Amino acid sequence: MPVLTDIAEAVKDELNGHDFSQEFEAARLYQPLFELPEMKTLHVTVVPQGVDMQVSSRTLVQHDYGIDVAVQKKFEADDAVELDPLMALVEEIADFFRLRRLDAVPAAIWVKTENKPVYSQEHMQQFRQFTSVITLTFRVLR
C-alpha cells in the first residue's frame, strides 16, 4: 500500500482502538458520501488528503502526509446541548493525535493539526448537519 493510505489506515485503527466520549466506528473512505437519513448516526471518516514533499537534506526528502478526519452527524435542535458534545469530540480527536506516533507506521511523526473552519456553516444551514474536518499532518523522512 502507498504510505499515504498506510497512514490513513493507521489513523482509522487508532481511532477505533481508543475510547472517546462518544461511541463510533471510524471508516477509511476515498469518497465519504452519505445519504442524509444515514447521518442521524455519528460518522467519523478518515480520508487521505494529500502529500507535500520537499528536500530535507542531501539524501532525504521530507514527506508531509495530510489525513482528513471528518466528524458528522445530523442534529435536531441547533443548540449547545446537542452540538457542544460534537465539538468536544472533535477536540478530543485532535488532542489524541497530538505528539503521537502511529503504532502501524512508526516512521510517521505528527507535525500539526488543523481544524479550519471548526465546522461547516453550509452543512448546518442546508442539511441541519454538524460537519467538522480535522487535518492531521504526519511527517516521514525518506
Secondary structure, 3 states (H helix, E strand, C coil): CCHHHHHHHHHHHHHHCCCCCCCCCCEECCCCCCCHHHHHCCEEEEEEEEEEEEECCCCCEEEEEEEEEEEEEECCCCCHHHHHHHHHHHHHHHHHHCCCECCCCCCCEEEEEECCCCCCHHHHHHHCEEEEEEEEEEEEEC
